[in-house]
Amino acid sequence: MPGIDQVQYLTNSSMMDIDFLPRHIVIVGGGYVSLEFAQMYRRFGSEITIIEKGSHMIQREDEDVSTAVEDVLEREGITLRLNANCIGFGKRDEEIMAKVDCASGDREVIGTHLLLAVGRRPNTDNLGLDKAGVAVDKRGYIVVDDQLRTGVPGIWAVGDCNGRGAFTHTAFNDSEIVAANLLDDDQRRARSVEQED
């Protein structure tokens, strides 16, 4: 994202450290973390604009679910900028300017704070996976099949590190799948989700 090095931004971690109410938060990303912070800070009183590259929010959900969530957010006063291509940033006085090329709306969004909620890299770099022969994708996620097995016999990957959903409930479901396969000879499988390249 051009200009990201010219502006200060928050992440899901640093967002928890602020002790004031931002006037207008521009959030880049349309996933669950984005929606949680957007709704929370809107209810606190901040103006919120979400910029999402895709055609709808929470891309992994069925489109009708995404549409219903979008309707709720818009009724709460959250501005959605979908189909945002060529996202870039700059400064305008003390504010942050997000440049967007969307299907409709202004080409610039001005806010006081920027939250990047576009995903995180898993903490797999120092595990020695290459020495064990375990493959990772270009974002660092461990590559697994639908039973959560890696390409190395006897090594399975569950939770945040496999790129199938960084949530407690998905990690718990992963553990149930692996336990069923290992201990009960029950060939359970994870829901088919494309791992990002």
C-alpha positions as CSV (number, residue, x, y, z in Angstrom):
1,M,0.0,0.0,0.0
2,P,1.8,3.1,-1.2
3,G,2.5,5.7,1.5
4,I,2.0,3.3,4.4
5,D,5.5,4.3,5.6
6,Q,4.5,7.9,5.7
7,V,1.6,7.6,8.3
8,Q,1.2,6.1,11.7
9,Y,-1.2,3.2,12.0
10,L,-2.6,0.9,14.6
11,T,-2.9,-2.9,14.6
12,N,-5.2,-5.2,16.5
13,S,-2.6,-5.2,19.3
14,S,-1.8,-1.5,19.5
15,M,-5.5,-0.6,19.2
16,M,-5.9,-2.1,22.7
17,D,-3.4,0.4,24.1
18,I,-5.1,3.7,23.2
19,D,-6.7,5.5,26.1
20,F,-8.8,8.1,24.2
21,L,-11.6,8.1,21.7
22,P,-10.4,8.7,18.2
23,R,-12.6,11.1,16.2
24,H,-12.6,9.2,12.9
25,I,-11.0,5.8,12.4
26,V,-10.3,4.6,8.9
27,I,-10.1,0.8,9.0
28,V,-8.5,-1.2,6.1
29,G,-9.8,-4.7,5.9
30,G,-13.2,-6.3,6.0
31,G,-12.7,-9.3,8.2
32,Y,-13.8,-10.1,11.7
33,V,-11.2,-8.1,13.6
34,S,-12.1,-5.0,11.5
35,L,-15.8,-5.5,12.2
36,E,-15.3,-5.9,15.9
37,F,-13.3,-2.8,16.3
38,A,-15.5,-0.8,13.9
39,Q,-18.7,-1.7,15.8
40,M,-17.1,-1.2,19.2
41,Y,-15.6,2.2,18.5
42,R,-18.7,3.4,16.6
43,R,-20.8,2.6,19.7
44,F,-18.3,4.6,21.7
45,G,-18.8,7.5,19.4
46,S,-16.1,7.5,16.8
47,E,-16.8,8.0,13.1
48,I,-15.8,4.8,11.2
49,T,-15.0,4.2,7.6
50,I,-14.1,0.6,6.5
51,I,-12.1,0.2,3.3
52,E,-12.3,-3.3,1.8
53,K,-10.7,-4.5,-1.4
54,G,-13.3,-7.2,-2.0
55,S,-16.9,-6.8,-3.1
56,H,-18.3,-7.6,0.3
57,M,-17.2,-7.9,4.0
58,I,-16.1,-11.1,5.7
59,Q,-15.2,-12.8,2.4
60,R,-15.2,-16.3,3.7
61,E,-18.9,-16.2,4.7
62,D,-21.8,-16.8,2.3
63,E,-22.6,-13.6,0.4
64,D,-26.1,-13.3,2.0
65,V,-24.5,-13.4,5.5
66,S,-22.0,-10.7,4.4
67,T,-24.9,-8.6,3.0
68,A,-26.8,-8.9,6.3
69,V,-23.7,-7.9,8.3
70,E,-23.1,-4.9,6.0
71,D,-26.7,-3.8,6.5
72,V,-26.3,-3.9,10.3
73,L,-23.1,-1.9,10.1
74,E,-24.5,0.8,7.8
75,R,-27.6,1.2,10.1
76,E,-25.2,1.8,12.9
77,G,-23.6,4.6,10.9
78,I,-20.4,2.9,9.7
79,T,-19.4,3.9,6.2
80,L,-18.3,1.0,4.0
81,R,-16.1,1.5,0.9
82,L,-16.1,-1.8,-1.0
83,N,-14.2,-2.8,-4.2
84,A,-11.4,-0.5,-3.1
85,N,-8.4,-0.9,-5.4
86,C,-5.1,1.0,-5.4
87,I,-5.3,1.8,-1.6
88,G,-2.7,4.3,-0.6
89,F,-2.0,6.8,2.1
90,G,-0.7,10.3,2.8
91,K,-0.9,13.0,5.4
92,R,-3.1,16.1,5.2
93,D,-2.1,18.4,8.0
94,E,-2.5,16.3,11.2
95,E,-4.9,13.8,9.6
96,I,-4.4,10.7,7.5
97,M,-5.6,10.6,4.0
98,A,-6.5,7.2,2.5
99,K,-6.6,7.2,-1.3
100,V,-9.1,4.7,-2.7
101,D,-10.3,3.8,-6.2
102,C,-13.7,2.4,-5.4
103,A,-16.7,1.7,-7.6
104,S,-18.4,4.7,-6.1
105,G,-17.8,7.5,-3.6
106,D,-15.0,10.0,-3.0
107,R,-11.4,9.0,-4.0
108,E,-10.1,10.2,-0.6
109,V,-11.1,9.3,2.9
110,I,-9.8,11.6,5.7
111,G,-9.5,10.3,9.2
112,T,-7.6,11.0,12.4
113,H,-6.5,7.4,12.9
114,L,-5.7,4.4,10.7
115,L,-6.3,0.7,11.7
116,L,-4.8,-1.9,9.5
117,A,-6.8,-5.1,9.9
118,V,-5.7,-7.0,6.8
119,G,-4.3,-10.1,8.5
120,R,-1.2,-11.0,10.4
121,R,1.8,-13.2,9.6
122,P,1.8,-16.3,11.9
123,N,4.7,-16.7,14.3
124,T,6.2,-19.8,12.5
125,D,9.6,-18.4,11.4
126,N,11.6,-19.7,14.3
127,L,10.1,-23.2,14.5
128,G,12.7,-24.9,12.2
129,L,9.9,-26.2,10.0
130,D,12.3,-26.2,7.0
131,K,14.6,-28.6,8.9
132,A,11.6,-30.9,9.5
133,G,10.5,-30.7,5.9
134,V,7.2,-29.0,6.8
135,A,6.0,-26.7,4.0
136,V,4.8,-23.1,4.6
137,D,3.1,-20.8,2.2
138,K,4.4,-17.4,1.3
139,R,2.7,-15.8,4.3
140,G,4.2,-18.3,6.7
141,Y,1.2,-20.5,7.3
142,I,1.8,-24.2,7.6
143,V,0.3,-26.0,4.6
144,V,-2.1,-28.7,5.7
145,D,-4.7,-31.0,4.0
146,D,-8.4,-31.2,5.1
147,Q,-7.4,-33.5,8.0
148,L,-4.9,-30.8,9.1
149,R,-1.9,-33.1,8.3
150,T,1.3,-31.5,6.9
151,G,3.2,-33.2,4.2
152,V,5.4,-34.9,6.8
153,P,3.9,-38.0,8.4
154,G,3.0,-37.6,12.0
155,I,3.0,-33.8,12.0
156,W,-0.3,-32.0,12.1
157,A,-0.9,-28.2,12.4
158,V,-3.9,-26.7,14.3
159,G,-4.9,-23.2,15.2
160,D,-3.6,-19.9,14.1
161,C,-0.5,-21.4,12.3
162,N,-2.5,-23.2,9.6
163,G,-4.3,-20.2,8.1
164,R,-7.8,-21.7,8.3
165,G,-9.1,-19.1,10.8
166,A,-7.4,-17.4,13.7
167,F,-10.1,-17.8,16.3
168,T,-10.6,-19.9,19.4
169,H,-13.5,-21.8,18.0
170,T,-11.7,-22.8,14.9
171,A,-8.6,-23.8,16.8
172,F,-10.8,-25.9,19.1
173,N,-12.5,-27.5,16.1
174,D,-9.0,-28.2,14.6
175,S,-8.1,-30.1,17.8
176,E,-11.2,-32.2,17.6
177,I,-10.5,-33.1,14.0
178,V,-6.9,-34.2,14.8
179,A,-8.0,-36.1,18.0
180,A,-10.7,-37.9,16.1
181,N,-8.2,-38.9,13.3
182,L,-5.4,-39.9,15.7
183,L,-7.3,-41.5,18.6
184,D,-10.7,-42.7,17.2
185,D,-9.8,-43.7,13.7
186,D,-12.6,-41.2,12.7
187,Q,-11.7,-39.7,9.4
188,R,-13.0,-36.2,10.2
189,R,-12.1,-33.3,7.9
190,A,-12.0,-29.6,8.2
191,R,-14.4,-27.5,6.1
192,S,-12.8,-26.8,2.8
193,V,-11.1,-23.4,3.0
194,E,-8.6,-22.2,0.4
195,Q,-5.3,-21.3,2.0
196,E,-4.0,-18.0,0.8
197,D,-0.9,-18.1,-1.4
